[in-house]
């Protein structure tokens, strides 16, 4: 059964392909995905790697956690399941606030 890993503190230049190649050193990579900003398409500095077994996932954690990759020390651990509800969002006050603006 595959195991998903969280990989944090990634350099913004790292691609999903780079991540897959790097983690392949520890075993079979089922998938690798860099999380990107929805608006800009830029890396958010973290991603997920799915290893084909729990043993390979543990080997990847031991091999890569706190190790340099592209100039940054990676944070690698088993990914936690997403929590229900919540959701990101840009909420906040959308009200139009007064202010001292004169009409033209």
C-alpha positions in Angstrom: 0.0 0.0 0.0 1.4 3.4 -1.0 2.3 6.1 1.6 2.1 9.8 1.0 4.8 12.1 2.3 4.8 15.8 2.9 7.9 17.6 1.6 8.4 21.1 2.9 11.0 23.9 2.7 11.5 23.4 -1.0 13.3 25.8 -3.2 10.8 27.7 -5.4 12.7 26.4 -8.5 12.1 22.7 -7.8 9.7 21.0 -10.1 7.5 18.0 -9.6 9.9 16.1 -11.9 12.9 17.1 -9.8 11.1 15.9 -6.7 10.3 12.6 -8.4 13.8 12.0 -9.5 15.3 12.9 -6.1 12.9 10.6 -4.1 13.4 7.7 -6.6 16.8 7.2 -4.8 14.8 5.8 -1.8 12.4 3.6 -3.8 9.5 3.6 -6.2 7.7 6.9 -6.5 4.1 6.6 -7.4 3.6 10.4 -7.8 5.2 13.7 -7.0 3.5 17.0 -7.0 4.6 20.5 -6.1 1.7 22.6 -4.7 1.4 25.8 -6.6 -0.3 29.1 -5.9 -3.8 29.2 -7.5 -3.4 32.7 -8.8 0.3 32.9 -9.9 1.2 29.3 -10.6 4.3 29.7 -8.5 5.5 27.0 -6.2 4.3 27.4 -2.6 7.5 25.8 -1.3 6.0 22.4 -0.5 4.7 19.3 -2.1 3.7 15.7 -1.8 5.4 12.4 -2.8 3.7 9.1 -2.8 6.0 6.1 -2.3 4.8 2.7 -3.3 5.2 1.2 0.2 5.4 2.2 3.8 9.0 0.8 4.0 10.1 3.0 1.1 8.3 6.0 2.6 10.2 5.5 5.9 13.5 5.1 4.0 12.8 8.4 2.2 12.1 10.1 5.5 15.3 8.8 7.0 17.3 9.6 3.9 16.0 13.1 3.1 14.5 14.8 6.2 16.7 17.7 7.2 19.0 17.1 4.2 20.1 19.7 1.6 18.2 19.7 -1.7 18.8 22.6 -4.0 20.2 24.8 -1.2 17.5 24.2 1.4 17.1 21.6 4.2 14.0 19.5 3.4 11.3 18.7 5.9 10.0 15.2 5.1 7.3 13.4 7.1 4.2 11.3 6.6 1.4 13.4 5.2 -1.6 13.9 7.4 -5.1 13.5 5.9 -6.8 16.7 4.9 -9.3 17.9 7.5 -12.9 18.3 6.5 -14.5 21.7 6.3 -12.6 24.8 6.7 -11.1 25.6 3.4 -8.8 28.4 2.6 -10.2 31.5 1.3 -9.6 35.1 1.2 -12.5 36.0 3.6 -12.1 39.0 5.6 -14.0 42.2 5.6 -15.3 43.0 2.1 -17.1 46.0 3.3 -16.6 49.3 1.6 -15.4 51.4 4.5 -16.0 55.1 4.6 -13.1 57.4 4.5 -12.7 61.0 3.5 -13.1 60.8 -0.2 -14.7 63.6 -2.1 -16.9 62.9 -5.1 -15.6 64.1 -8.4 
